[in-house]
Amino acid sequence: MPMHQRLPAEAHYYTLGNSMSSLLGRALLALRPSSTRVPGPFDGFVDSLVQKLENCRAGLTDEALSRGTSEVESWAEALYVEEVPRLRDSIRLEEPHLTHEAREELFRKADDLVRKVVVPGWVRLASRFTSRERNGFYALAEPLHGVERALWAVLGMTIGLFVVWAPFIPLWSKEWVLPFTVGGLVFPELRRWLSLRQYEGELNQLVGRADREIARVDLAYLTESTAVAEREALDSDEAVRAAARARATASVAGKEG
């Protein structure tokens, strides 16, 4: 079905691989409405581009990250350039009603959106996330991860002791200290899960907004193309009528002569 004949639905629900492919994550994804998982404009081009960037993110070096977002953006744009022919083919296949010039202009607008919005948006999100991910989402350096986990456990124990001691909290059993201690001990894993979910949601927003903008531009071209076709039809009819009048006038003049 051509893209302009579909309702402007959300982009394919983007899900991180590896860490987010847990049984709970797959179960939650299966419960989502099917309408949120349909391909976006141009056969889900933006979604597949973001997926490619994520699949290749492991090859993004720490040196490139340390140089800043400009270096990461150059790396990501090089990957996008490989997908440019596919974008052209998708526009050609999904928009056969447009003229060659209109398709080229639509491609330039979509290409401009990807280069100036999608790629920089992904770079902004991925640069910050990748650095945290490679450090295990810990605040301290890798050799001190065990120390940080122990500090969180001590903090949880302290909070548990305070909860038991505080007269305005109706918990007096000392056994409540143990859950708080365990909670502090596993807090790094909870922080990891929350960070992954937040990153996943931000990627979904990026893809969804880009898809909606592409759909809006494509609909404008469809409407304009229809209007041009109607004008050409009217002009053609007028030309036919003018030619008929000219022939009739010539015929009358011939008879009078």
CYANA upper distance limits for C-alpha pairs under 8 A (distance plus 0.5 A):
  1 MET  CA      5 GLN  CA      7.22
  1 MET  CA      6 ARG  CA      7.82
  2 PRO  CA      6 ARG  CA      7.57
  2 PRO  CA     94 GLU  CA      5.99
  2 PRO  CA     95 GLU  CA      7.77
  3 MET  CA     40 GLY  CA      8.50
  3 MET  CA     41 PRO  CA      6.26
  3 MET  CA     42 PHE  CA      7.48
  3 MET  CA     94 GLU  CA      7.21
  3 MET  CA    215 ALA  CA      8.15
  4 HIS  CA    215 ALA  CA      7.75
  4 HIS  CA    218 ASP  CA      7.65
  4 HIS  CA    219 LEU  CA      6.64
  4 HIS  CA    222 LEU  CA      8.22
  8 PRO  CA    212 ARG  CA      7.26
  8 PRO  CA    215 ALA  CA      7.52
  9 ALA  CA     35 SER  CA      7.36
  9 ALA  CA     36 THR  CA      7.28
  9 ALA  CA     38 VAL  CA      8.00
  9 ALA  CA     40 GLY  CA      8.05
 10 GLU  CA     35 SER  CA      8.02
 10 GLU  CA     36 THR  CA      5.88
 10 GLU  CA     37 ARG  CA      7.95
 10 GLU  CA     38 VAL  CA      8.03
 10 GLU  CA     40 GLY  CA      7.72
 10 GLU  CA    208 GLY  CA      6.08
 10 GLU  CA    211 ASP  CA      8.23
 10 GLU  CA    212 ARG  CA      8.35
 11 ALA  CA     36 THR  CA      6.94
 11 ALA  CA     37 ARG  CA      6.98
 11 ALA  CA     38 VAL  CA      6.97
 11 ALA  CA     39 PRO  CA      6.59
 11 ALA  CA     40 GLY  CA      5.46
 11 ALA  CA     44 GLY  CA      7.78
 11 ALA  CA     47 ASP  CA      7.54
 11 ALA  CA    204 ASN  CA      7.99
 11 ALA  CA    207 VAL  CA      6.88
 11 ALA  CA    208 GLY  CA      5.54
 11 ALA  CA    211 ASP  CA      7.11
 12 HIS  CA     36 THR  CA      6.50
 12 HIS  CA     37 ARG  CA      4.56
 12 HIS  CA     38 VAL  CA      5.78
 12 HIS  CA     39 PRO  CA      5.88
 12 HIS  CA     40 GLY  CA      7.05
 12 HIS  CA     44 GLY  CA      7.84
 12 HIS  CA     47 ASP  CA      7.23
 13 TYR  CA     36 THR  CA      6.59
 13 TYR  CA     37 ARG  CA      5.72
 13 TYR  CA    204 ASN  CA      6.99
 14 TYR  CA     47 ASP  CA      7.86
 14 TYR  CA     51 GLN  CA      8.44
 14 TYR  CA    200 GLU  CA      7.31
 14 TYR  CA    203 LEU  CA      7.53
 14 TYR  CA    204 ASN  CA      6.14
 15 THR  CA     20 MET  CA      7.45
 15 THR  CA    200 GLU  CA      6.65
 16 LEU  CA     20 MET  CA      5.89
 16 LEU  CA     21 SER  CA      7.72
 16 LEU  CA    196 LEU  CA      8.39
 16 LEU  CA    200 GLU  CA      6.93
 17 GLY  CA     21 SER  CA      6.11
 18 ASN  CA     22 SER  CA      8.50
 19 SER  CA    196 LEU  CA      8.50
 20 MET  CA     25 GLY  CA      6.57
 20 MET  CA    196 LEU  CA      7.82
 21 SER  CA     25 GLY  CA      6.38
 21 SER  CA     26 ARG  CA      6.69
 22 SER  CA     26 ARG  CA      6.70
 23 LEU  CA     27 ALA  CA      6.64
 24 LEU  CA     28 LEU  CA      6.70
 25 GLY  CA     29 LEU  CA      6.71
 26 ARG  CA     30 ALA  CA      6.64
 27 ALA  CA     31 LEU  CA      7.03
 28 LEU  CA     32 ARG  CA      7.39
 32 ARG  CA     36 THR  CA      7.67
 33 PRO  CA     37 ARG  CA      8.11
 34 SER  CA     38 VAL  CA      7.60
 39 PRO  CA     43 ASP  CA      6.26
 39 PRO  CA     44 GLY  CA      5.06
 40 GLY  CA     44 GLY  CA      4.48
 40 GLY  CA     45 PHE  CA      7.55
 40 GLY  CA     46 VAL  CA      8.10
 40 GLY  CA     47 ASP  CA      7.85
 40 GLY  CA    211 ASP  CA      6.55
 41 PRO  CA     45 PHE  CA      7.27
 41 PRO  CA    211 ASP  CA      6.60
 41 PRO  CA    214 ILE  CA      7.37
 41 PRO  CA    215 ALA  CA      6.81
 42 PHE  CA     87 LEU  CA      7.80
 42 PHE  CA     90 SER  CA      5.70
 42 PHE  CA     91 ILE  CA      6.64
 42 PHE  CA     94 GLU  CA      7.12
 43 ASP  CA     90 SER  CA      7.26
 44 GLY  CA     48 SER  CA      6.70
 45 PHE  CA     49 LEU  CA      6.57
 45 PHE  CA     87 LEU  CA      7.40
 46 VAL  CA     50 VAL  CA      6.73
 46 VAL  CA    114 VAL  CA      8.29
 46 VAL  CA    118 VAL  CA      8.34
 46 VAL  CA    207 VAL  CA      6.67
 46 VAL  CA    210 ALA  CA      7.74
 46 VAL  CA    211 ASP  CA      7.47
 47 ASP  CA     51 GLN  CA      6.66
 47 ASP  CA    207 VAL  CA      6.42
 48 SER  CA     52 LYS  CA      6.62
 49 LEU  CA     53 LEU  CA      6.78
 49 LEU  CA     80 TYR  CA      7.60
 49 LEU  CA     83 GLU  CA      8.07
 50 VAL  CA     54 GLU  CA      6.68
 50 VAL  CA    122 TRP  CA      8.01
 50 VAL  CA    203 LEU  CA      8.49
 50 VAL  CA    207 VAL  CA      8.20
 51 GLN  CA     55 ASN  CA      6.58
 52 LYS  CA     56 CYS  CA      6.68
 53 LEU  CA     57 ARG  CA      6.44
 53 LEU  CA     76 ALA  CA      7.31
 53 LEU  CA     79 LEU  CA      7.80
 54 GLU  CA     58 ALA  CA      8.39
 56 CYS  CA     60 LEU  CA      7.80
 60 LEU  CA     64 ALA  CA      7.30
 60 LEU  CA     65 LEU  CA      7.97
 60 LEU  CA     72 VAL  CA      8.19
 60 LEU  CA     75 TRP  CA      8.32
 61 THR  CA     65 LEU  CA      7.01
 62 ASP  CA     66 SER  CA      6.62
 63 GLU  CA     67 ARG  CA      6.93
 64 ALA  CA     68 GLY  CA      7.49
 64 ALA  CA     71 GLU  CA      6.25
 64 ALA  CA     72 VAL  CA      6.61
 65 LEU  CA     69 THR  CA      7.59
 65 LEU  CA     71 GLU  CA      7.75
 65 LEU  CA     72 VAL  CA      6.89
 65 LEU  CA    127 SER  CA      7.05
 65 LEU  CA    131 SER  CA      8.16
 67 ARG  CA     71 GLU  CA      6.65
 68 GLY  CA     72 VAL  CA      7.32
 69 THR  CA     73 GLU  CA      6.38
 69 THR  CA    123 VAL  CA      7.10
 69 THR  CA    124 ARG  CA      7.48
 69 THR  CA    127 SER  CA      7.42
 70 SER  CA     74 SER  CA      6.77
 71 GLU  CA     75 TRP  CA      6.90
 72 VAL  CA     76 ALA  CA      6.71
 72 VAL  CA    123 VAL  CA      6.92
 72 VAL  CA    127 SER  CA      7.90
 73 GLU  CA     77 GLU  CA      6.44
 73 GLU  CA    119 VAL  CA      7.44
 73 GLU  CA    120 PRO  CA      6.87
 73 GLU  CA    123 VAL  CA      6.41
 74 SER  CA     78 ALA  CA      6.72
 75 TRP  CA     79 LEU  CA      7.31
 76 ALA  CA     80 TYR  CA      6.89
 76 ALA  CA    119 VAL  CA      7.21
 76 ALA  CA    123 VAL  CA      7.95
 77 GLU  CA     81 VAL  CA      6.69
 77 GLU  CA    115 ARG  CA      7.77
 77 GLU  CA    119 VAL  CA      7.27
 78 ALA  CA     82 GLU  CA      7.43
 79 LEU  CA     83 GLU  CA      7.64
 80 TYR  CA     84 VAL  CA      7.11
 83 GLU  CA     87 LEU  CA      6.97
 84 VAL  CA     88 ARG  CA      6.92
 84 VAL  CA    111 ASP  CA      8.41
 85 PRO  CA     89 ASP  CA      6.76
 86 ARG  CA     90 SER  CA      6.56
 87 LEU  CA     91 ILE  CA      6.79
 87 LEU  CA    107 PHE  CA      8.08
 88 ARG  CA     92 ARG  CA      6.70
 88 ARG  CA    107 PHE  CA      7.04
 89 ASP  CA     93 LEU  CA      6.57
 90 SER  CA     94 GLU  CA      6.47
 91 ILE  CA     95 GLU  CA      6.10
 91 ILE  CA    103 ARG  CA      7.35
 91 ILE  CA    107 PHE  CA      7.57
 92 ARG  CA     96 PRO  CA      6.38
 92 ARG  CA    103 ARG  CA      7.47
 95 GLU  CA    103 ARG  CA      7.95
 97 HIS  CA    225 SER  CA      8.49
 98 LEU  CA    102 ALA  CA      6.29
 98 LEU  CA    103 ARG  CA      6.53
 98 LEU  CA    221 TYR  CA      8.44
 98 LEU  CA    222 LEU  CA      7.98
 98 LEU  CA    225 SER  CA      7.06
 99 THR  CA    103 ARG  CA      6.69
100 HIS  CA    104 GLU  CA      6.69
101 GLU  CA    105 GLU  CA      6.76
102 ALA  CA    106 LEU  CA      6.57
102 ALA  CA    221 TYR  CA      8.01
103 ARG  CA    107 PHE  CA      6.52
104 GLU  CA    108 ARG  CA      6.74
105 GLU  CA    109 LYS  CA      6.83
106 LEU  CA    110 ALA  CA      6.70
106 LEU  CA    217 VAL  CA      8.18
106 LEU  CA    218 ASP  CA      7.67
106 LEU  CA    221 TYR  CA      8.15
107 PHE  CA    111 ASP  CA      6.36
108 ARG  CA    112 ASP  CA      6.43
109 LYS  CA    113 LEU  CA      6.71
110 ALA  CA    114 VAL  CA      6.78
110 ALA  CA    214 ILE  CA      6.99
111 ASP  CA    115 ARG  CA      6.63
112 ASP  CA    116 LYS  CA      6.40
112 ASP  CA    117 VAL  CA      8.49
113 LEU  CA    117 VAL  CA      5.90
113 LEU  CA    118 VAL  CA      7.19
113 LEU  CA    210 ALA  CA      8.06
114 VAL  CA    118 VAL  CA      5.14
114 VAL  CA    119 VAL  CA      6.43
114 VAL  CA    210 ALA  CA      8.45
115 ARG  CA    119 VAL  CA      6.06
115 ARG  CA    120 PRO  CA      7.68
116 LYS  CA    120 PRO  CA      6.77
117 VAL  CA    121 GLY  CA      6.24
117 VAL  CA    210 ALA  CA      8.35
118 VAL  CA    122 TRP  CA      6.57
118 VAL  CA    206 LEU  CA      7.39
118 VAL  CA    207 VAL  CA      8.08
118 VAL  CA    210 ALA  CA      7.43
119 VAL  CA    123 VAL  CA      6.61
120 PRO  CA    124 ARG  CA      6.60
121 GLY  CA    125 LEU  CA      6.89
121 GLY  CA    206 LEU  CA      7.58
122 TRP  CA    126 ALA  CA      6.29
122 TRP  CA    203 LEU  CA      7.88
122 TRP  CA    206 LEU  CA      8.22
123 VAL  CA    127 SER  CA      6.18
124 ARG  CA    128 ARG  CA      7.26
125 LEU  CA    129 PHE  CA      6.70
125 LEU  CA    199 TYR  CA      7.91
125 LEU  CA    202 GLU  CA      8.23
125 LEU  CA    203 LEU  CA      8.45
126 ALA  CA    130 THR  CA      6.11
127 SER  CA    131 SER  CA      7.00
128 ARG  CA    132 ARG  CA      7.16
129 PHE  CA    133 GLU  CA      6.47
129 PHE  CA    199 TYR  CA      7.84
130 THR  CA    134 ARG  CA      6.56
131 SER  CA    135 ASN  CA      7.06
132 ARG  CA    136 GLY  CA      6.90
132 ARG  CA    137 PHE  CA      5.34
132 ARG  CA    138 TYR  CA      7.75
133 GLU  CA    137 PHE  CA      5.86
135 ASN  CA    141 ALA  CA      7.42
135 ASN  CA    142 GLU  CA      6.79
136 GLY  CA    142 GLU  CA      8.42
136 GLY  CA    192 ARG  CA      7.92
137 PHE  CA    188 PRO  CA      7.61
137 PHE  CA    191 ARG  CA      7.60
137 PHE  CA    192 ARG  CA      6.44
138 TYR  CA    142 GLU  CA      8.31
138 TYR  CA    145 HIS  CA      7.15
138 TYR  CA    148 GLU  CA      8.11
138 TYR  CA    188 PRO  CA      7.37
139 ALA  CA    148 GLU  CA      8.28
140 LEU  CA    144 LEU  CA      6.42
140 LEU  CA    145 HIS  CA      6.82
140 LEU  CA    148 GLU  CA      7.31
141 ALA  CA    145 HIS  CA      7.13
144 LEU  CA    148 GLU  CA      6.79
145 HIS  CA    149 ARG  CA      6.72
146 GLY  CA    150 ALA  CA      6.70
147 VAL  CA    151 LEU  CA      6.67
148 GLU  CA    152 TRP  CA      6.78
149 ARG  CA    153 ALA  CA      6.83
149 ARG  CA    184 GLY  CA      8.06
149 ARG  CA    185 LEU  CA      6.26
149 ARG  CA    186 VAL  CA      8.21
149 ARG  CA    187 PHE  CA      8.32
149 ARG  CA    188 PRO  CA      7.56
150 ALA  CA    154 VAL  CA      6.73
150 ALA  CA    185 LEU  CA      7.15
151 LEU  CA    155 LEU  CA      6.62
152 TRP  CA    156 GLY  CA      6.61
152 TRP  CA    184 GLY  CA      5.13
152 TRP  CA    185 LEU  CA      6.36
152 TRP  CA    187 PHE  CA      7.60
153 ALA  CA    157 MET  CA      6.68
153 ALA  CA    180 PHE  CA      8.42
153 ALA  CA    181 THR  CA      5.54
153 ALA  CA    182 VAL  CA      7.09
153 ALA  CA    183 GLY  CA      7.68
153 ALA  CA    184 GLY  CA      4.62
153 ALA  CA    185 LEU  CA      4.90
153 ALA  CA    186 VAL  CA      8.49
154 VAL  CA    158 THR  CA      6.64
154 VAL  CA    181 THR  CA      7.23
154 VAL  CA    184 GLY  CA      7.68
155 LEU  CA    159 ILE  CA      6.72
155 LEU  CA    181 THR  CA      8.05
155 LEU  CA    184 GLY  CA      7.05
156 GLY  CA    160 GLY  CA      6.60
156 GLY  CA    180 PHE  CA      5.26
156 GLY  CA    181 THR  CA      5.02
156 GLY  CA    182 VAL  CA      7.87
156 GLY  CA    183 GLY  CA      6.93
156 GLY  CA    184 GLY  CA      5.07
156 GLY  CA    185 LEU  CA      8.16
157 MET  CA    161 LEU  CA      6.69
157 MET  CA    177 VAL  CA      6.32
157 MET  CA    178 LEU  CA      7.63
157 MET  CA    180 PHE  CA      6.15
157 MET  CA    181 THR  CA      4.94
157 MET  CA    184 GLY  CA      8.03
158 THR  CA    162 PHE  CA      6.71
159 ILE  CA    163 VAL  CA      6.65
159 ILE  CA    177 VAL  CA      8.42
159 ILE  CA    180 PHE  CA      7.40
160 GLY  CA    164 VAL  CA      6.80
160 GLY  CA    176 TRP  CA      6.86
160 GLY  CA    177 VAL  CA      4.84
160 GLY  CA    178 LEU  CA      8.00
160 GLY  CA    179 PRO  CA      8.31
160 GLY  CA    180 PHE  CA      5.75
160 GLY  CA    181 THR  CA      7.65
161 LEU  CA    165 TRP  CA      6.56
161 LEU  CA    174 LYS  CA      8.18
161 LEU  CA    177 VAL  CA      6.35
162 PHE  CA    166 ALA  CA      6.27
163 VAL  CA    169 ILE  CA      6.85
163 VAL  CA    171 LEU  CA      7.26
163 VAL  CA    172 TRP  CA      8.49
164 VAL  CA    169 ILE  CA      7.88
164 VAL  CA    171 LEU  CA      5.93
164 VAL  CA    172 TRP  CA      5.33
164 VAL  CA    173 SER  CA      7.06
164 VAL  CA    174 LYS  CA      6.95
164 VAL  CA    176 TRP  CA      7.65
164 VAL  CA    177 VAL  CA      7.99
165 TRP  CA    172 TRP  CA      7.47
171 LEU  CA    176 TRP  CA      8.17
175 GLU  CA    179 PRO  CA      8.33
176 TRP  CA    180 PHE  CA      7.39
177 VAL  CA    181 THR  CA      6.75
178 LEU  CA    182 VAL  CA      6.69
179 PRO  CA    183 GLY  CA      6.46
180 PHE  CA    184 GLY  CA      6.74
181 THR  CA    185 LEU  CA      6.77
182 VAL  CA    186 VAL  CA      6.77
183 GLY  CA    187 PHE  CA      6.38
186 VAL  CA    190 LEU  CA      7.11
187 PHE  CA    191 ARG  CA      6.57
188 PRO  CA    192 ARG  CA      6.64
189 GLU  CA    193 TRP  CA      6.79
190 LEU  CA    194 LEU  CA      6.69
191 ARG  CA    195 SER  CA      6.54
192 ARG  CA    196 LEU  CA      6.70
193 TRP  CA    197 ARG  CA      6.73
194 LEU  CA    198 GLN  CA      6.62
195 SER  CA    199 TYR  CA      6.63
196 LEU  CA    200 GLU  CA      6.55
197 ARG  CA    201 GLY  CA      6.68
198 GLN  CA    202 GLU  CA      6.74
199 TYR  CA    203 LEU  CA      6.75
200 GLU  CA    204 ASN  CA      6.81
201 GLY  CA    205 GLN  CA      6.79
202 GLU  CA    206 LEU  CA      6.76
203 LEU  CA    207 VAL  CA      6.71
204 ASN  CA    208 GLY  CA      6.44
205 GLN  CA    209 ARG  CA      6.52
206 LEU  CA    210 ALA  CA      6.76
207 VAL  CA    211 ASP  CA      6.59
208 GLY  CA    212 ARG  CA      6.71
209 ARG  CA    213 GLU  CA      6.78
210 ALA  CA    214 ILE  CA      6.71
211 ASP  CA    215 ALA  CA      6.57
212 ARG  CA    216 ARG  CA      6.64
213 GLU  CA    217 VAL  CA      6.78
214 ILE  CA    218 ASP  CA      6.57
215 ALA  CA    219 LEU  CA      6.56
216 ARG  CA    220 ALA  CA      6.81
217 VAL  CA    221 TYR  CA      6.91
218 ASP  CA    222 LEU  CA      6.71
219 LEU  CA    223 THR  CA      6.69
220 ALA  CA    224 GLU  CA      6.59
221 TYR  CA    225 SER  CA      6.36
222 LEU  CA    226 THR  CA      6.72
223 THR  CA    227 ALA  CA      6.74
224 GLU  CA    228 VAL  CA      6.62
225 SER  CA    229 ALA  CA      6.66
226 THR  CA    230 GLU  CA      6.72
227 ALA  CA    231 ARG  CA      6.72
228 VAL  CA    232 GLU  CA      6.60
229 ALA  CA    233 ALA  CA      6.63
230 GLU  CA    234 LEU  CA      6.75
231 ARG  CA    235 ASP  CA      6.57
232 GLU  CA    236 SER  CA      6.46
233 ALA  CA    237 ASP  CA      6.66
234 LEU  CA    238 GLU  CA      6.63
235 ASP  CA    239 ALA  CA      6.62
236 SER  CA    240 VAL  CA      6.71
237 ASP  CA    241 ARG  CA      6.70
238 GLU  CA    242 ALA  CA      6.57
239 ALA  CA    243 ALA  CA      6.63
240 VAL  CA    244 ALA  CA      6.71
241 ARG  CA    245 ARG  CA      6.70
242 ALA  CA    246 ALA  CA      6.69
243 ALA  CA    247 ARG  CA      6.72
244 ALA  CA    248 ALA  CA      6.65
245 ARG  CA    249 THR  CA      6.58
246 ALA  CA    250 ALA  CA      6.64
247 ARG  CA    251 SER  CA      6.58
248 ALA  CA    252 VAL  CA      6.74
249 THR  CA    253 ALA  CA      6.68
250 ALA  CA    254 GLY  CA      6.63
251 SER  CA    255 LYS  CA      6.84
252 VAL  CA    256 GLU  CA      6.78
253 ALA  CA    257 GLY  CA      6.64
